[in-house]
Structures are given as structure tokens and as C-alpha cells.
Amino acid sequence: MSPRFSRPEADVFVPGGGDAAVALARVTHLCVAAHQDDIEILAHDAICDCLDAPEVRAFGGVVVTDGAGSPRSGAYSEFSDARMREVRRDEQRRAAELGRYAVQIQLAHPSADVKRPGHPGVAADLAAIFAGCAPESVHLHQPADKHDTHVAVFLRCLEALRSLPPERRPKRVVGAEVWRDLDWLVDADKLALDSGRRPALAAELLSAFDSQISGGKRYDLAARGRRLAHATFHTSHATDRLDGITWAMDLTPLVTEPTRDVTDFTLAHLERLRADIAARLERYR
């Protein structure tokens, strides 16, 4: 039986077939992102983790918004928002097939609704997803991202996770880079997500979103290039340990300590960077 969500346009897709509720319950690695293709940019490591051990792990993807306002050109330049929503829905389904996701859910909320704290439909849908599975690991957008909708989706997810009983909260929650790189984090704050695996699949997953690539945004090249650059520039005095890195921030303390202020938590990372820069300058001047 498919989970019920607040918007009639919501799409629940089980690439392998079968009952959607059963597929959702199987999920061990969940990514909740704002837009179609965000999952494939920020959570490639989790997709690979599940493909490496399919007997014990299953990946689930959730896209919160409807994708209506994306830039478009070329063959897509005359597409209406309604047509773009259909195209992007189908592209996300294609990526889920390629990555052998257990389930792909697209909630189809307008960005304006997600940005509104306390929107009942957004809150109810996220609560239903987290009630329907018990993932050990959750990937979200990171709180220093510069895309307003990404930050809003992160905050709505944090609210949903904090509302869970303590025993049902995931053991690991990470916030990965999309619209603001996290290479500025001091090394002690960095989580290196191993996104250099399965390079052919990485290319296929990103290329599934032709409306974005042909429409003028080469996410397929940029995301893979950033991963390689991070792996190479991670450390100056050692050979590369990974073939690709997506940097992430450990958000688990925000979930295990639900009264912790998210702004203070995020800005503390900047203060540690400031202290690191100041100490190095003082050391050698």
C-alpha cells in the first residue's frame, strides 16, 4: 500500500516493483533533498554503500519540491512550469532506476510552501516518511548552503527528525554540499564522503537530468569535477586516499540534542575556521 501524502501530484516510485510501504520500510540510507538531481549530487556515497551491500542496505530518495522554477533553454526553453514538473519527475524516476533505489518519493510541494515554517502539508509528509522507515543514516542539505530552498528543506527535515522519539532518531545525519562547497571547514569538522566509487554510474545518474544539462547547467561535469578536486586538494603531504570526495558536516548533534540552536551550531564552524587562519598567520609572521 502506497504511503499517502498531502499533494495529489506526489509521486511514489518503487523501481523494483512491489509495495511502496514495504520498500520504504527497507530503507537504511535515506536522502531528503530539495530538487530533482540534488540527491545524485550530494548522496552518491550512500547510493554506492547500498549497491555494495544490497542484501543488508537499501537507499531511499525523497525530493520535497516540484521543480517548477528551474532554468531552461534549448529544447526546453518553451516548456511551461507544468511540463517541466513532468519532465523532472520522470528524470528523477530514471535516476532511481539507474541507482537501484528501494523507493523514490517526490512530494511536489511549491518552494514557497517549504519556506514557510509550520506548513501543515510539508510537516505531515516528512513525518509520514520518517514514521515509515528507520534509516541508520540520513543525508540532508547542509545549513550553510546558499540556496534558500535547500536551507528551508534542511530546516523542515530537522524539525521532523527532532519530533521523533529518541529511540527512532537515526544514528547518523550528515549535511552535504551542493550550492556552497564545504572545503572551507577545518579538517576536524569535515566528513569525507567517498563519492569516487562507481564513476560510470555517477555519470549516468547525473546525465539522467537532461532538462538541466541541455538547459544550460552542466551539473554532470561540475559535480564530478568537484569531487575529484576535493580528493586531490584534501591534503598537501599525502597521496590521494579517495578518488572523489563530497564534503559534509556532521549534523547528528542537532538531532540528538534537539534544543541546540541551529544558527549557533552552524556559525561555530566559521569561528573555528577564523581561529585556524589566525593561528597559522601568527605562527609564521
VEXDREN-2710 file (C-alpha; in Angstrom, 1 decimal):
% VEXDREN-2710
k/r/px/py/pz
1/MET/0.0/0.0/0.0
2/SER/1.5/3.4/-1.0
3/PRO/2.0/6.0/1.7
4/ARG/-0.5/8.9/1.4
5/PHE/0.9/12.4/1.0
6/SER/-0.7/15.8/1.1
7/ARG/-0.5/16.8/-2.5
8/PRO/-2.3/14.9/-5.3
9/GLU/0.8/15.3/-7.6
10/ALA/3.0/13.5/-5.1
11/ASP/4.8/10.6/-6.8
12/VAL/5.9/7.4/-5.2
13/PHE/8.0/5.1/-7.3
14/VAL/9.4/1.7/-6.5
15/PRO/12.0/0.8/-9.2
16/GLY/12.0/-2.9/-8.4
17/GLY/8.2/-3.1/-8.2
18/GLY/6.2/-4.1/-5.2
19/ASP/4.5/-2.4/-2.2
20/ALA/5.8/1.1/-1.6
21/ALA/5.3/0.9/2.2
22/VAL/7.4/-2.2/2.3
23/ALA/10.0/-0.6/0.1
24/LEU/10.2/2.4/2.4
25/ALA/10.5/0.3/5.5
26/ARG/13.5/-1.4/4.0
27/VAL/15.4/1.9/3.7
28/THR/18.7/2.0/5.6
29/HIS/20.1/5.1/3.9
30/LEU/17.8/8.0/3.2
31/CYS/18.4/11.2/1.4
32/VAL/15.9/14.1/1.6
33/ALA/16.7/16.9/-0.8
34/ALA/15.0/19.9/-2.3
35/HIS/15.1/19.3/-6.0
36/GLN/15.4/16.6/-8.6
37/ASP/19.1/15.8/-9.1
38/ASP/20.2/17.1/-5.6
39/ILE/20.1/13.5/-4.4
40/GLU/22.6/12.4/-7.0
41/ILE/24.9/15.3/-6.3
42/LEU/25.0/15.1/-2.5
43/ALA/24.4/11.4/-1.7
44/HIS/26.5/9.4/-4.2
45/ASP/28.4/7.8/-1.4
46/ALA/25.2/6.5/0.2
47/ILE/23.9/5.2/-3.2
48/CYS/27.2/3.3/-3.5
49/ASP/27.1/2.0/0.0
50/CYS/23.7/0.4/-0.7
51/LEU/24.8/-1.0/-4.0
52/ASP/27.9/-2.5/-2.4
53/ALA/25.7/-4.5/0.1
54/PRO/22.2/-4.8/-1.3
55/GLU/21.4/-7.7/1.0
56/VAL/21.5/-5.5/4.1
57/ARG/21.2/-2.0/2.8
58/ALA/18.7/-0.1/0.8
59/PHE/18.7/3.5/-0.5
60/GLY/15.7/5.8/-0.4
61/GLY/15.3/9.2/-2.1
62/VAL/12.9/12.0/-1.3
63/VAL/12.5/15.2/-3.3
64/VAL/10.5/17.7/-1.4
65/THR/9.7/20.4/-4.1
66/ASP/8.1/20.2/-7.5
67/GLY/11.0/21.5/-9.6
68/ALA/8.8/24.0/-11.4
69/GLY/11.1/27.1/-11.4
70/SER/14.3/25.6/-12.9
71/PRO/16.2/27.5/-15.6
72/ARG/15.6/26.2/-19.1
73/SER/16.9/26.8/-22.6
74/GLY/17.4/24.9/-25.9
75/ALA/14.8/22.1/-26.4
76/TYR/13.2/23.0/-23.0
77/SER/13.1/26.8/-23.4
78/GLU/9.4/26.9/-24.3
79/PHE/8.3/24.4/-21.6
80/SER/5.7/25.6/-19.2
81/ASP/6.2/25.0/-15.4
82/ALA/3.7/22.2/-15.6
83/ARG/5.5/20.5/-18.4
84/MET/8.9/20.9/-16.6
85/ARG/7.4/19.4/-13.5
86/GLU/6.5/16.3/-15.5
87/VAL/9.9/16.1/-17.2
88/ARG/11.8/16.5/-13.9
89/ARG/9.6/13.9/-12.2
90/ASP/10.4/11.4/-14.9
91/GLU/14.1/12.2/-14.8
92/GLN/14.2/11.5/-11.1
93/ARG/12.4/8.2/-11.7
94/ARG/15.1/7.3/-14.3
95/ALA/17.9/8.1/-11.8
96/ALA/16.2/5.9/-9.2
97/GLU/16.1/3.0/-11.7
98/LEU/19.8/3.5/-12.5
99/GLY/20.8/3.7/-8.9
100/ARG/18.5/0.8/-7.9
101/TYR/16.9/2.8/-5.1
102/ALA/14.4/0.9/-3.0
103/VAL/12.0/3.8/-3.3
104/GLN/11.8/7.3/-4.8
105/ILE/9.3/9.8/-3.4
106/GLN/8.6/13.2/-4.9
107/LEU/6.4/15.3/-2.6
108/ALA/5.7/18.0/-5.2
109/HIS/5.5/21.0/-2.8
110/PRO/6.0/24.5/-4.2
111/SER/9.1/26.1/-2.8
112/ALA/7.1/28.8/-1.2
113/ASP/5.3/26.3/1.0
114/VAL/8.6/24.7/2.1
115/LYS/10.0/28.0/3.0
116/ARG/7.0/28.7/5.3
117/PRO/7.7/27.4/8.8
118/GLY/4.9/25.2/10.1
119/HIS/3.3/24.5/6.7
120/PRO/1.0/21.6/7.7
121/GLY/1.4/19.6/4.4
122/VAL/5.1/19.7/4.4
123/ALA/5.3/18.8/8.1
124/ALA/2.8/15.9/7.7
125/ASP/4.6/14.5/4.7
126/LEU/8.0/14.4/6.2
127/ALA/6.6/13.0/9.4
128/ALA/5.0/10.2/7.4
129/ILE/8.3/9.4/5.7
130/PHE/10.3/9.2/8.9
131/ALA/7.5/7.2/10.5
132/GLY/7.6/4.7/7.6
133/CYS/11.3/3.9/7.9
134/ALA/14.1/3.8/10.4
135/PRO/17.2/4.7/8.5
136/GLU/20.6/4.3/10.2
137/SER/21.9/7.2/8.0
138/VAL/20.3/10.3/6.7
139/HIS/21.7/12.7/4.1
140/LEU/20.4/16.3/4.1
141/HIS/21.4/19.7/2.7
142/GLN/23.9/21.5/4.9
143/PRO/22.8/24.5/6.9
144/ALA/25.4/26.9/5.3
145/ASP/24.1/26.2/1.8
146/LYS/23.5/29.4/-0.2
147/HIS/20.3/28.2/-1.9
148/ASP/17.2/29.4/0.1
149/THR/15.1/26.3/-0.7
150/HIS/17.9/24.0/0.3
151/VAL/18.2/25.6/3.7
152/ALA/14.4/25.6/4.1
153/VAL/14.2/21.9/3.3
154/PHE/17.1/21.2/5.7
155/LEU/15.2/23.0/8.5
156/ARG/11.9/21.2/7.8
157/CYS/13.7/17.9/7.9
158/LEU/15.5/18.8/11.2
159/GLU/12.1/19.7/12.7
160/ALA/10.7/16.3/11.6
161/LEU/13.7/14.4/12.9
162/ARG/13.6/16.2/16.3
163/SER/10.0/15.3/16.7
164/LEU/10.8/11.5/16.6
165/PRO/11.1/9.6/19.8
166/PRO/14.8/9.4/20.7
167/GLU/15.0/5.7/20.0
168/ARG/13.8/6.2/16.5
169/ARG/16.2/9.0/15.5
170/PRO/18.9/8.0/13.0
171/LYS/22.3/7.3/14.4
172/ARG/24.0/9.4/11.7
173/VAL/22.8/12.6/10.0
174/VAL/25.0/14.5/7.6
175/GLY/24.6/17.7/5.6
176/ALA/26.4/17.6/2.3
177/GLU/27.5/20.3/-0.2
178/VAL/25.5/21.4/-3.3
179/TRP/25.3/25.2/-3.6
180/ARG/28.1/26.1/-1.2
181/ASP/31.2/24.0/-1.0
182/LEU/32.3/22.8/2.4
183/ASP/36.1/22.7/1.7
184/TRP/36.3/25.8/4.0
185/LEU/35.6/23.7/7.0
186/VAL/38.6/23.0/9.2
187/ASP/39.7/19.4/8.8
188/ALA/38.4/18.3/12.2
189/ASP/34.9/19.4/11.1
190/LYS/35.0/17.7/7.7
191/LEU/33.3/14.5/6.9
192/ALA/34.8/13.0/3.7
193/LEU/32.0/11.2/1.9
194/ASP/33.6/8.6/-0.5
195/SER/32.0/9.7/-3.8
196/GLY/34.7/8.5/-6.2
197/ARG/33.3/5.0/-6.5
198/ARG/31.4/3.7/-9.5
199/PRO/32.4/6.6/-11.8
200/ALA/30.3/5.3/-14.7
201/LEU/27.2/5.2/-12.6
202/ALA/27.9/8.7/-11.3
203/ALA/28.0/9.9/-14.9
204/GLU/24.8/8.1/-15.7
205/LEU/22.9/9.4/-12.7
206/LEU/23.8/13.0/-13.3
207/SER/23.1/12.6/-17.1
208/ALA/19.6/11.4/-16.3
209/PHE/18.7/15.1/-15.7
210/ASP/18.9/16.2/-19.3
211/SER/16.5/19.1/-18.8
212/GLN/19.1/20.7/-16.5
213/ILE/22.2/19.8/-18.6
214/SER/20.8/20.6/-22.0
215/GLY/19.0/23.5/-20.4
216/GLY/22.3/25.2/-19.6
217/LYS/23.6/23.8/-16.3
218/ARG/26.5/21.2/-16.6
219/TYR/25.9/19.6/-13.3
220/ASP/27.2/16.3/-14.7
221/LEU/30.7/17.7/-15.2
222/ALA/30.7/20.1/-12.3
223/ALA/29.7/17.6/-9.6
224/ARG/32.2/15.0/-10.7
225/GLY/35.0/17.6/-11.1
226/ARG/34.4/19.0/-7.6
227/ARG/34.6/15.5/-6.2
228/LEU/38.0/14.9/-7.8
229/ALA/39.3/18.4/-6.9
230/HIS/38.4/17.8/-3.2
231/ALA/40.2/14.4/-3.2
232/THR/43.3/16.0/-4.7
233/PHE/43.4/19.1/-2.6
234/HIS/42.4/17.5/0.7
235/THR/45.9/17.2/1.9
236/SER/49.2/18.5/0.7
237/HIS/51.5/16.0/2.2
238/ALA/50.0/12.6/1.3
239/THR/48.8/10.9/-1.9
240/ASP/45.1/10.8/-2.6
241/ARG/43.3/8.3/-0.4
242/LEU/39.9/8.5/-2.3
243/ASP/39.1/9.0/-6.0
244/GLY/36.4/11.5/-5.1
245/ILE/35.2/13.4/-2.0
246/THR/31.9/15.1/-1.2
247/TRP/32.4/17.2/1.9
248/ALA/29.8/17.1/4.6
249/MET/29.0/18.4/8.0
250/ASP/28.1/16.1/10.9
251/LEU/24.5/17.2/11.8
252/THR/23.9/14.4/14.3
253/PRO/24.3/16.6/17.3
254/LEU/21.4/18.8/16.1
255/VAL/19.2/15.7/16.2
256/THR/20.4/14.1/19.4
257/GLU/20.3/17.4/21.2
258/PRO/17.0/18.9/20.0
259/THR/17.3/22.1/21.9
260/ARG/20.6/23.0/20.3
261/ASP/20.4/26.3/18.3
262/VAL/21.0/25.6/14.6
263/THR/22.4/29.1/13.9
264/ASP/24.9/28.9/16.8
265/PHE/25.9/25.4/15.7
266/THR/26.5/26.5/12.1
267/LEU/28.3/29.7/12.9
268/ALA/30.6/27.8/15.3
269/HIS/32.1/26.2/12.2
270/LEU/33.0/29.6/10.9
271/GLU/34.6/30.6/14.2
272/ARG/36.8/27.5/14.1
273/LEU/37.9/28.5/10.6
274/ARG/38.6/32.0/11.8
275/ALA/40.7/30.7/14.7
276/ASP/42.6/28.3/12.4
277/ILE/43.5/31.1/9.9
278/ALA/44.5/33.5/12.7
279/ALA/46.7/30.9/14.4
280/ARG/48.6/30.0/11.2
281/LEU/49.3/33.6/10.4
282/GLU/50.5/34.3/13.9
283/ARG/52.7/31.2/13.8
284/TYR/54.8/32.3/10.8
285/ARG/54.7/36.0/10.6
END
